[in-house]
Amino acid sequence: MIDPMPLYHQMFKEMGPQHWWPADSKMEIVIGAILVQNTNWNNVDLALNQLRAKTNLNVKQILQLSQAELEALIRPSGFYKNKSKSLLNVLKWFDQADCDFDKLSQLAGTHLRKDLLALPGIGEETADSLLVYVFDQPAFIADNYARKLFGYLGYPTVSYHQLKHQITLPPTFTYRDAQEFHGLIDEFGKIYLKDSNQFNQSFLSHFKLRVVAKE
């Protein structure tokens, strides 16, 4: 098992706080987390701006849209037919509790991640992103940049699930730590993880991960 805290502290020391996620509200994060799948954030911005102009990202207004209207609005994000279906199902789930994130969290308890994964279009990465940025719960987001980084550090993994279950977060790791760690890894990735040459020029090129005994 891997203790990620020395890595987190080293990255924070070198890069500083990231305050990462381009959104003005938690509901925008929810919508963006679905739209960003298999595309880049520039395309998501276009879709969000169109959806915002039409509905102000109000859940009830979005749910009143026809399938065709929603597809047209989010078309810039790609895969708009599947994403429109996912978005409607996910927003219905939030709307059942009037988008009260604390209430949803309390109702689900320890099954929140499982409940999120049961929603159409919500995979492991999206579920963990929502836990961290919407429900304020600590989790490790083992996205592509994280898998690349840990691969260069000597722990290659083939899947999201595989890396996530190699990481041991300490009890003191908060949701704010999780937000910062994800932001640090993604910002580092944009600069240093395009290839091995870039990584070898980074401040982590000689960093050694700490391995802990599996409990």
C-alpha positions in Angstrom: 0.0 0.0 0.0 1.2 3.5 -0.8 1.2 6.4 1.7 0.6 9.5 -0.5 1.1 12.1 2.2 4.9 12.8 1.6 4.1 13.2 -2.1 1.2 15.6 -1.3 3.3 17.7 1.0 6.2 17.9 -1.5 3.9 19.0 -4.3 2.2 21.5 -2.0 5.6 22.9 -0.9 6.7 23.3 -4.5 3.5 24.4 -6.2 1.4 26.0 -3.4 -2.4 25.9 -3.0 -4.4 25.3 -6.2 -8.0 26.0 -5.1 -8.9 23.8 -8.1 -12.2 23.4 -9.9 -13.5 25.9 -12.5 -17.0 26.4 -11.2 -19.1 29.0 -9.4 -21.4 26.6 -7.5 -21.6 22.9 -6.5 -24.4 22.3 -8.9 -22.2 23.6 -11.7 -19.6 21.1 -10.6 -22.1 18.3 -10.8 -23.1 19.2 -14.3 -19.5 19.9 -15.4 -18.4 16.5 -14.0 -20.8 14.8 -16.4 -20.1 17.0 -19.4 -16.3 16.8 -19.1 -16.2 13.0 -19.6 -14.2 12.1 -22.8 -13.6 15.8 -23.7 -11.7 18.8 -22.6 -12.8 21.7 -20.4 -12.9 24.2 -23.3 -15.7 22.2 -24.8 -17.4 21.9 -21.5 -17.3 25.7 -21.0 -19.1 26.2 -24.3 -21.8 23.7 -23.3 -22.1 25.2 -19.8 -22.4 28.7 -21.1 -25.3 27.7 -23.5 -27.0 25.8 -20.7 -26.5 28.7 -18.3 -28.0 31.2 -20.7 -31.1 29.1 -21.1 -31.6 27.8 -17.5 -29.2 29.7 -15.2 -28.1 26.1 -14.4 -31.3 25.8 -12.3 -32.1 22.1 -11.9 -35.8 22.4 -12.2 -35.5 24.4 -15.3 -33.1 21.9 -16.8 -35.5 19.1 -16.0 -38.3 20.9 -17.9 -36.2 20.9 -21.1 -37.1 18.4 -23.7 -34.5 15.8 -24.6 -33.8 17.5 -27.9 -33.4 20.9 -26.3 -30.9 19.6 -23.8 -29.0 17.8 -26.5 -28.7 20.9 -28.5 -27.5 23.0 -25.5 -24.8 20.5 -24.4 -23.7 19.5 -28.0 -20.3 21.2 -27.7 -19.3 18.7 -25.0 -19.6 15.7 -27.4 -21.5 12.4 -26.8 -24.4 14.7 -26.2 -27.1 12.0 -26.5 -25.7 9.8 -23.8 -24.7 12.8 -21.6 -28.1 14.3 -21.8 -29.7 11.1 -20.5 -27.1 10.9 -17.8 -27.6 14.5 -16.8 -31.3 14.2 -16.6 -31.1 11.1 -14.4 -28.5 12.5 -12.1 -30.3 15.8 -11.7 -33.5 14.0 -10.9 -31.6 12.2 -8.1 -30.4 15.5 -6.7 -33.9 17.1 -7.2 -35.6 14.5 -5.0 -33.8 16.1 -2.1 -34.2 19.7 -3.4 -30.4 19.7 -4.2 -29.7 19.6 -0.5 -26.2 18.0 -0.5 -26.1 17.6 3.2 -29.4 15.8 3.2 -28.4 13.5 0.4 -25.2 12.7 2.2 -27.0 11.9 5.5 -29.6 9.8 3.8 -27.0 7.7 2.0 -24.5 7.5 4.9 -21.6 5.2 4.1 -23.4 4.1 0.9 -23.1 7.5 -0.8 -20.3 6.4 -3.2 -22.3 3.2 -4.1 -25.4 5.3 -4.7 -23.6 7.6 -7.0 -22.1 4.7 -8.9 -25.6 3.4 -9.4 -26.6 6.5 -11.4 -26.4 6.2 -15.2 -23.2 7.8 -16.5 -21.4 8.0 -13.2 -18.2 6.0 -13.1 -15.6 5.8 -10.4 -13.7 9.0 -11.3 -16.9 11.1 -11.5 -18.2 9.6 -8.2 -15.0 10.4 -6.4 -14.9 13.9 -7.8 -18.5 14.5 -6.6 -17.6 13.1 -3.1 -14.6 15.5 -2.9 -15.9 18.7 -4.5 -19.7 18.5 -3.9 -20.2 16.4 -0.8 -17.0 17.5 1.0 -15.7 14.0 1.8 -12.1 12.9 1.5 -11.3 10.6 -1.4 -8.4 9.9 -3.7 -9.2 10.7 -7.4 -7.1 8.2 -9.4 -7.6 10.0 -12.8 -5.3 9.7 -15.8 -2.8 12.2 -14.5 -2.6 10.4 -11.2 -2.0 7.1 -12.9 0.7 8.6 -15.1 2.4 10.2 -12.1 2.4 7.1 -9.9 3.6 5.1 -12.9 6.6 7.4 -13.3 7.2 7.1 -9.6 7.5 3.3 -10.0 4.0 2.1 -9.4 2.3 1.6 -12.8 -1.4 0.7 -12.8 -3.7 -0.3 -15.6 -7.0 1.0 -14.1 -8.6 3.6 -11.9 -9.7 0.9 -9.4 -6.2 -0.6 -9.2 -4.5 2.7 -8.2 -7.2 3.8 -5.9 -7.0 0.6 -3.9 -3.2 1.0 -3.5 -3.6 4.3 -1.8 -3.9 4.5 2.0 -5.3 7.9 3.2 -4.6 8.7 6.8 -7.5 9.6 9.2 -6.3 13.2 9.2 -6.8 13.6 5.4 -9.6 16.0 4.9 -11.8 16.8 1.9 -9.8 20.1 1.5 -6.6 18.0 1.3 -8.3 15.8 -1.3 -9.3 18.9 -3.3 -5.8 20.3 -3.2 -4.1 17.0 -3.9 -6.2 16.4 -7.0 -5.6 20.0 -8.2 -1.8 19.6 -7.6 -1.6 16.4 -9.5 -3.6 17.7 -12.5 -1.7 21.0 -12.7 1.6 19.0 -12.4 0.3 16.7 -15.1 -0.3 19.5 -17.5 3.3 20.7 -17.2 5.4 17.5 -16.6 3.5 14.4 -17.6 3.4 14.6 -21.4 6.4 12.2 -21.6 9.2 10.8 -19.5 11.6 13.5 -20.6 9.4 16.2 -19.1 8.9 14.2 -15.9 12.6 13.7 -15.6 13.1 17.5 -15.6 10.5 18.0 -12.8 11.0 18.4 -9.0 9.6 14.9 -8.5 12.1 13.1 -10.8 14.0 11.6 -7.8 11.1 11.4 -5.4 10.5 8.0 -3.7 7.0 7.0 -2.6 6.6 5.5 0.9 5.1 2.1 1.0 3.2 0.9 4.1 2.1 -2.5 5.3 -1.4 -3.5 4.2 -3.8 -3.4 7.2 
